[in-house]
Amino acid sequence: MADSINEASMQSYQRPFIIAWAFGCMFYFLEYAARSSPAVMIPQLSDTFKITAVGVSAVLGMYYYTYSATSLIAGVALDHAGARYPITIGIGILCIGCLLFAVPSVVAGNTGRLLQGAGSAFAFTGCVYLASHGFPAKYIATAIGFTQCVGMLGGSAGQFVVGPLVHNGVSIQAIWIAIGVLCALVCLGLFIITPREKLNNEGGSPWANIIEPYKVVFANPQSYLSGIISGLLFAPTTIFAMTWGIAFFQQDKQFNYNSAVLTCAMVPLGWVVGCPLLGWISDRIKARKPAIIGGGLLMMLSFAQLLYLPSLLPAFVSMLIFGIASGAAMIPYSIIKEANPDNVKGSATGAINFLTFGVTALLGPVFAKSYGKDLTTTTDHLAHFKASGNFWLIITALAIVVGFIIKETGGHARAAEKLS
């Protein structure tokens, strides 16, 4: 009798967290849609802000500066304040950022993009927190995998759905206001539904509680290697496919607008398959490095085929394969947790987000200045497309090299450590 009462009490405790997790997935969907949709409106943003395409790229890149920095705060905030306020504040900031991005001013655009990045940092970390409090242990991995899929669908929708709207004359201001309103509705839902928690934060300085876990994580060289691999594998998708890709396919490959949007939207759609698939393979073989290296090699092969044997496969198929393979970028998220003590795993997630999107923030301006600035003025578009593609082949090759260097943390390696 007592057991049944305890079970019923536990179920009533978990159910609000599961409902809140569902709203958190909506947050993650909208975050990715806001991240990817500017790729389909670069000419319109250029006209609105009265800056060049390279200038637009710089504005869009502001997202990754605040995303990477705020990632360090998000995990600790959840641990010390619970889910209700950090996640609600996060999507509230994203809402304000989207509304500001609708203002035809480059200052408002920069500010809006900074706020979008800062608010978005709470989405995935918040969903993981809610899932871990709502689902039984045996279902948490499935819930997190589903969360990732929802986010990637948002990234695809940000191009596949928003692109035709822009092409058919819907103003970009209306689109950003609509995204902002949707964020506001989800924000309200999260605030109402997410349970309050009684947390024991006594003992020790608050600053010490925040800093100490990161001291452990950043003292471990494997943490840096994990972030570098993930950042290098994410960069071709976030910077090329989700920012510059549509313009490059239109200008260099002479694709029409709809074909360019479809081709680039295949990358985040590929993530929906690739993230859980490569994670499953990695778990199945009980090794992380082969999944990283294999995924990186498939990324290189699919992109090299697009560059040098374009008639072999349609571009949208090549980019879909590329997107599936780029799911390998999530494997280092497992490595950094396995390479660090159990008591800092939450901070490890914040650390790898910081490192991953720090790499993106650094590489974005390099690509824009090297290849974006002469996109419309080059006289040999085919050579320009190949040169820009070679840049990403080199970046992916570097990720593979680091993949050979990093320490294996999969099941076989952990079992061997226990025996030694």
C-alpha positions as CSV (number, residue, x, y, z in Angstrom):
1,M,0.0,0.0,0.0
2,A,2.8,2.4,0.9
3,D,4.7,1.5,-2.2
4,S,1.6,2.3,-4.4
5,I,1.2,5.6,-2.6
6,N,4.9,6.5,-3.2
7,E,4.6,5.4,-6.8
8,A,1.5,7.6,-7.4
9,S,3.3,10.5,-5.6
10,M,6.3,10.1,-7.8
11,Q,4.2,10.0,-11.0
12,S,2.4,13.2,-10.0
13,Y,5.8,14.8,-9.4
14,Q,7.2,13.7,-12.7
15,R,4.2,14.5,-14.9
16,P,4.6,18.3,-14.7
17,F,8.3,18.0,-15.6
18,I,7.4,15.9,-18.7
19,I,4.8,18.5,-19.8
20,A,7.4,21.2,-19.2
21,W,9.9,19.2,-21.2
22,A,7.4,19.1,-24.1
23,F,7.2,23.0,-24.0
24,G,11.0,23.0,-23.7
25,C,11.2,21.1,-26.9
26,M,9.1,23.8,-28.5
27,F,11.7,26.3,-27.2
28,Y,14.5,24.3,-28.8
29,F,12.6,24.1,-32.1
30,L,12.1,27.9,-32.1
31,E,15.7,28.5,-31.1
32,Y,17.0,26.5,-34.1
33,A,14.5,28.2,-36.4
34,A,15.7,31.6,-35.3
35,R,19.3,30.5,-35.8
36,S,18.8,29.1,-39.3
37,S,16.2,31.3,-40.9
38,P,18.4,34.3,-41.7
39,A,20.1,32.2,-44.4
40,V,17.0,32.5,-46.5
41,M,16.8,36.3,-46.2
42,I,20.4,37.7,-46.6
43,P,19.6,40.0,-49.5
44,Q,16.5,41.3,-47.6
45,L,18.6,41.8,-44.4
46,S,21.2,43.6,-46.4
47,D,18.6,46.0,-47.7
48,T,17.0,46.4,-44.3
49,F,20.2,47.1,-42.4
50,K,21.8,48.9,-45.4
51,I,25.0,46.9,-45.2
52,T,26.8,44.4,-47.4
53,A,26.3,40.6,-47.3
54,V,29.5,40.3,-45.3
55,G,28.1,42.9,-42.9
56,V,25.0,40.8,-42.5
57,S,27.2,37.8,-41.8
58,A,28.9,39.7,-39.0
59,V,25.5,40.6,-37.5
60,L,24.4,37.0,-37.7
61,G,27.7,35.8,-36.1
62,M,26.9,37.9,-33.0
63,Y,24.6,35.0,-32.0
64,Y,27.5,32.6,-31.4
65,Y,29.4,35.0,-29.2
66,T,26.6,35.2,-26.6
67,Y,25.5,31.6,-27.1
68,S,29.0,30.3,-26.3
69,A,29.5,32.6,-23.3
70,T,26.0,32.1,-21.8
71,S,26.3,28.3,-22.1
72,L,28.7,28.5,-19.1
73,I,26.0,30.1,-17.1
74,A,23.0,28.0,-18.2
75,G,24.0,24.7,-16.6
76,V,25.0,26.2,-13.3
77,A,21.8,28.4,-13.2
78,L,19.7,25.3,-13.6
79,D,21.6,23.4,-10.9
80,H,21.2,26.3,-8.4
81,A,17.8,27.8,-9.3
82,G,15.9,24.9,-10.7
83,A,14.3,24.9,-14.2
84,R,11.4,27.4,-13.9
85,Y,13.1,30.7,-13.9
86,P,16.2,30.1,-16.0
87,I,14.4,28.5,-18.9
88,T,11.5,31.0,-18.8
89,I,14.0,33.9,-18.7
90,G,16.0,32.2,-21.6
91,I,13.1,32.0,-24.0
92,G,11.9,35.5,-22.9
93,I,15.3,36.8,-23.9
94,L,15.0,35.0,-27.2
95,C,11.6,36.5,-27.7
96,I,12.9,40.1,-27.2
97,G,15.9,39.3,-29.5
98,C,13.5,38.2,-32.3
99,L,11.3,41.3,-32.0
100,L,14.4,43.6,-32.0
101,F,15.7,41.8,-35.1
102,A,12.5,43.0,-36.9
103,V,13.6,46.7,-36.4
104,P,15.2,48.1,-39.5
105,S,18.4,49.2,-37.8
106,V,21.8,47.6,-37.7
107,V,22.1,48.4,-34.0
108,A,18.8,46.7,-33.3
109,G,19.9,43.8,-35.5
110,N,23.2,43.3,-33.6
111,T,21.5,43.7,-30.2
112,G,18.7,41.3,-31.3
113,R,21.1,38.7,-32.5
114,L,23.1,38.9,-29.3
115,L,20.0,38.4,-27.2
116,Q,18.9,35.5,-29.4
117,G,22.2,33.7,-28.8
118,A,22.1,34.4,-25.0
119,G,18.5,33.2,-24.6
120,S,19.0,30.1,-26.9
121,A,21.8,28.8,-24.6
122,F,19.1,27.7,-22.1
123,A,17.1,25.6,-24.6
124,F,19.0,22.3,-24.9
125,T,20.5,22.4,-21.4
126,G,17.0,23.1,-20.0
127,C,15.4,20.3,-21.9
128,V,18.0,17.9,-20.6
129,Y,17.4,19.1,-17.1
130,L,13.6,18.7,-17.4
131,A,13.9,15.3,-19.0
132,S,16.2,14.0,-16.3
133,H,13.6,15.1,-13.7
134,G,10.6,13.9,-15.6
135,F,11.5,10.5,-17.1
136,P,12.7,7.3,-15.5
137,A,16.4,6.7,-16.0
138,K,15.9,4.1,-18.8
139,Y,14.0,6.7,-21.0
140,I,16.2,9.7,-20.5
141,A,18.6,9.0,-23.4
142,T,15.6,8.5,-25.7
143,A,14.0,11.8,-24.5
144,I,17.3,13.6,-25.1
145,G,17.6,12.1,-28.6
146,F,14.0,13.2,-29.3
147,T,14.9,16.7,-28.1
148,Q,17.8,16.8,-30.5
149,C,15.6,15.7,-33.4
150,V,13.0,18.4,-32.6
151,G,15.8,21.1,-32.6
152,M,17.1,19.9,-36.0
153,L,13.6,20.0,-37.4
154,G,13.4,23.6,-36.3
155,G,16.7,24.3,-38.1
156,S,15.2,22.7,-41.3
157,A,11.9,24.6,-40.9
158,G,13.8,27.8,-40.5
159,Q,14.9,27.4,-44.1
160,F,12.3,25.0,-45.7
161,V,9.3,26.9,-44.3
162,V,10.5,30.4,-44.0
163,G,12.3,30.4,-47.4
164,P,9.1,30.1,-49.5
165,L,7.4,32.7,-47.3
166,V,10.2,35.2,-48.0
167,H,10.2,34.3,-51.7
168,N,6.4,34.9,-51.9
169,G,6.7,38.4,-50.5
170,V,6.1,38.0,-46.8
171,S,8.1,40.7,-45.1
172,I,11.0,39.6,-42.9
173,Q,9.7,41.9,-40.2
174,A,6.4,40.0,-40.1
175,I,8.4,36.7,-39.9
176,W,10.5,37.8,-37.0
177,I,7.5,39.2,-35.1
178,A,5.7,35.9,-35.6
179,I,8.7,34.0,-34.2
180,G,8.8,36.4,-31.3
181,V,5.1,35.9,-30.6
182,L,5.5,32.1,-30.7
183,C,8.4,32.4,-28.2
184,A,6.2,34.6,-25.9
185,L,3.5,31.9,-25.9
186,V,5.9,29.1,-25.1
187,C,7.5,31.4,-22.4
188,L,4.1,31.8,-20.8
189,G,3.4,28.1,-21.0
190,L,6.8,27.2,-19.4
191,F,6.3,29.7,-16.6
192,I,2.9,28.3,-15.7
193,I,3.7,24.6,-16.1
194,T,7.3,24.2,-14.9
195,P,7.2,23.1,-11.2
196,R,8.9,25.1,-8.5
197,E,11.7,23.2,-6.8
198,K,13.1,23.2,-3.3
199,L,16.9,23.2,-3.8
200,N,19.5,23.0,-1.1
201,N,22.1,25.7,-2.0
202,E,23.5,26.1,1.4
203,G,27.2,25.8,2.1
204,G,30.0,27.5,0.3
205,S,30.3,30.7,-1.6
206,P,27.9,31.0,-4.6
207,W,30.8,32.1,-6.7
208,A,32.8,29.0,-5.6
209,N,29.8,26.8,-6.5
210,I,29.8,28.3,-10.0
211,I,33.5,28.3,-10.6
212,E,34.8,25.1,-9.0
213,P,33.1,22.7,-11.5
214,Y,34.5,24.6,-14.4
215,K,38.0,24.5,-12.8
216,V,37.7,20.7,-13.0
217,V,36.4,20.6,-16.5
218,F,38.9,23.1,-18.0
219,A,41.8,21.5,-16.2
220,N,41.2,18.4,-18.3
221,P,42.8,18.5,-21.8
222,Q,40.2,16.0,-23.1
223,S,37.6,18.8,-22.5
224,Y,39.3,21.1,-25.0
225,L,39.8,18.3,-27.5
226,S,36.1,17.4,-27.3
227,G,35.1,21.1,-27.9
228,I,37.5,21.5,-30.8
229,I,36.2,18.4,-32.6
230,S,32.6,19.3,-32.1
231,G,33.2,22.9,-33.1
232,L,35.1,21.9,-36.3
233,L,32.4,19.4,-37.3
234,F,29.6,21.8,-36.5
235,A,31.2,24.8,-38.4
236,P,30.4,23.6,-41.9
237,T,26.8,23.2,-41.1
238,T,26.3,26.3,-39.0
239,I,28.4,28.7,-41.0
240,F,28.0,27.3,-44.5
241,A,24.6,25.5,-44.7
242,M,22.8,27.6,-42.2
243,T,24.2,31.0,-43.1
244,W,26.0,31.3,-46.5
245,G,24.8,28.2,-48.3
246,I,21.8,29.5,-50.1
247,A,23.6,32.5,-51.4
248,F,26.5,30.4,-52.6
249,F,24.3,27.9,-54.4
250,Q,22.4,30.8,-56.0
251,Q,25.5,32.8,-57.1
252,D,28.1,30.1,-57.7
253,K,26.0,27.2,-58.8
254,Q,23.2,29.2,-60.5
255,F,20.5,27.4,-58.5
256,N,17.1,29.1,-58.3
257,Y,16.0,30.3,-54.9
258,N,13.7,27.4,-54.1
259,S,16.3,24.8,-55.1
260,A,19.0,26.5,-53.0
261,V,16.7,26.6,-50.0
262,L,15.8,22.9,-50.4
263,T,19.4,21.9,-50.8
264,C,20.6,23.7,-47.6
265,A,17.5,22.6,-45.6
266,M,18.6,19.0,-46.2
267,V,21.5,19.5,-43.8
268,P,19.5,20.1,-40.6
269,L,17.0,17.4,-41.8
270,G,20.0,15.0,-42.0
271,W,20.8,15.8,-38.4
272,V,17.4,14.4,-37.4
273,V,18.6,11.1,-38.6
274,G,22.4,11.4,-38.1
275,C,22.5,12.5,-34.4
276,P,20.6,9.5,-33.0
277,L,22.0,7.1,-35.6
278,L,25.6,7.9,-34.9
279,G,25.0,8.0,-31.2
280,W,23.4,4.5,-31.4
281,I,26.3,3.2,-33.5
282,S,28.7,4.6,-30.9
283,D,26.9,3.0,-28.1
284,R,26.5,-0.3,-30.0
285,I,30.2,-0.6,-30.7
286,K,31.1,0.8,-27.3
287,A,33.6,3.2,-28.8
288,R,33.4,7.0,-29.6
289,K,36.4,7.6,-31.9
290,P,35.3,5.4,-34.8
291,A,31.9,7.2,-35.0
292,I,33.6,10.6,-35.0
293,I,36.3,9.6,-37.6
294,G,33.8,7.7,-39.8
295,G,31.3,10.5,-39.7
296,G,34.0,13.1,-40.5
297,L,35.2,11.0,-43.5
298,L,31.6,10.7,-44.8
299,M,31.2,14.4,-44.5
300,M,34.4,14.9,-46.5
301,L,33.3,12.4,-49.2
302,S,29.9,13.8,-49.7
303,F,31.1,17.4,-49.9
304,A,34.0,16.5,-52.2
305,Q,31.5,14.7,-54.4
306,L,29.4,17.9,-54.5
307,L,32.5,19.9,-55.4
308,Y,34.2,17.7,-58.0
309,L,31.6,15.1,-59.2
310,P,28.4,17.1,-59.0
311,S,26.7,15.0,-61.7
312,L,27.0,11.9,-59.6
313,L,24.2,12.8,-57.2
314,P,21.7,15.6,-56.9
315,A,23.0,18.4,-54.7
316,F,20.1,17.9,-52.2
317,V,21.1,14.2,-51.8
318,S,24.7,15.1,-51.2
319,M,23.8,17.7,-48.6
320,L,21.4,15.2,-46.9
321,I,24.2,12.7,-46.6
322,F,26.5,15.5,-45.4
323,G,23.9,16.4,-42.7
324,I,23.5,12.8,-41.6
325,A,27.3,12.4,-41.3
326,S,27.6,15.7,-39.4
327,G,25.6,14.0,-36.5
328,A,29.1,12.9,-35.4
329,A,29.5,16.4,-34.0
330,M,27.3,15.3,-31.0
331,I,29.6,12.4,-30.0
332,P,32.1,14.7,-28.2
333,Y,29.2,15.7,-25.9
334,S,29.3,12.2,-24.6
335,I,33.1,12.1,-24.5
336,I,33.4,15.2,-22.3
337,K,30.9,13.8,-19.8
338,E,32.8,10.5,-19.7
339,A,36.2,12.1,-19.4
340,N,35.2,14.2,-16.4
341,P,33.9,13.3,-12.9
342,D,30.2,12.6,-12.3
343,N,29.8,15.7,-10.1
344,V,30.6,18.1,-12.9
345,K,28.7,16.6,-15.8
346,G,26.2,19.5,-16.0
347,S,29.1,22.0,-16.2
348,A,30.8,19.8,-18.8
349,T,27.8,20.3,-21.1
350,G,28.0,24.0,-20.6
351,A,31.8,23.9,-21.2
352,I,31.5,22.0,-24.5
353,N,28.7,24.4,-25.7
354,F,31.1,27.3,-25.0
355,L,34.0,25.6,-26.8
356,T,31.9,24.4,-29.8
357,F,30.3,27.7,-30.6
358,G,33.4,29.6,-29.7
359,V,35.0,27.8,-32.6
360,T,32.1,28.8,-34.8
361,A,32.4,32.4,-33.7
362,L,36.1,32.4,-34.7
363,L,35.7,30.7,-38.0
364,G,32.6,32.6,-39.2
365,P,34.4,36.0,-39.9
366,V,37.4,34.1,-41.5
367,F,35.1,32.4,-44.0
368,A,33.1,35.6,-44.6
369,K,36.2,37.7,-45.3
370,S,37.9,35.0,-47.4
371,Y,35.0,33.8,-49.6
372,G,31.8,35.8,-48.7
373,K,33.0,39.2,-49.7
374,D,33.6,38.4,-53.3
375,L,30.7,36.1,-53.8
376,T,28.9,38.5,-56.2
377,T,32.0,40.0,-57.8
378,T,34.0,36.9,-58.7
379,T,34.4,36.2,-62.4
380,D,34.8,32.4,-62.0
381,H,32.0,31.2,-59.9
382,L,32.8,27.5,-60.2
383,A,36.4,28.0,-59.0
384,H,35.0,30.2,-56.2
385,F,32.6,27.5,-55.1
386,K,35.4,24.9,-55.1
387,A,37.7,27.1,-53.1
388,S,35.1,27.8,-50.5
389,G,34.3,24.1,-50.3
390,N,37.9,23.2,-49.9
391,F,38.0,25.4,-46.9
392,W,35.4,23.2,-45.2
393,L,37.1,20.0,-46.4
394,I,40.3,21.2,-44.5
395,I,38.2,22.1,-41.4
396,T,36.6,18.7,-41.4
397,A,40.0,17.0,-41.9
398,L,41.4,18.9,-38.9
399,A,38.5,17.5,-36.8
400,I,39.4,13.9,-37.9
401,V,43.0,14.5,-37.0
402,V,42.0,15.6,-33.5
403,G,39.6,12.6,-33.4
404,F,42.7,10.3,-33.6
405,I,44.4,12.2,-30.8
406,I,41.5,12.3,-28.2
407,K,41.3,9.6,-25.6
408,E,38.7,6.9,-26.2
409,T,36.0,6.9,-23.5
410,G,33.5,4.4,-24.9
411,G,32.3,1.3,-23.0
412,H,35.2,-0.9,-23.9
413,A,37.7,1.8,-22.7
414,R,35.9,2.2,-19.4
415,A,35.7,-1.5,-18.9
416,A,39.5,-1.8,-19.5
417,E,40.1,1.0,-17.0
418,K,38.1,-0.8,-14.3
419,L,40.1,-4.0,-14.9
420,S,43.5,-2.3,-14.7
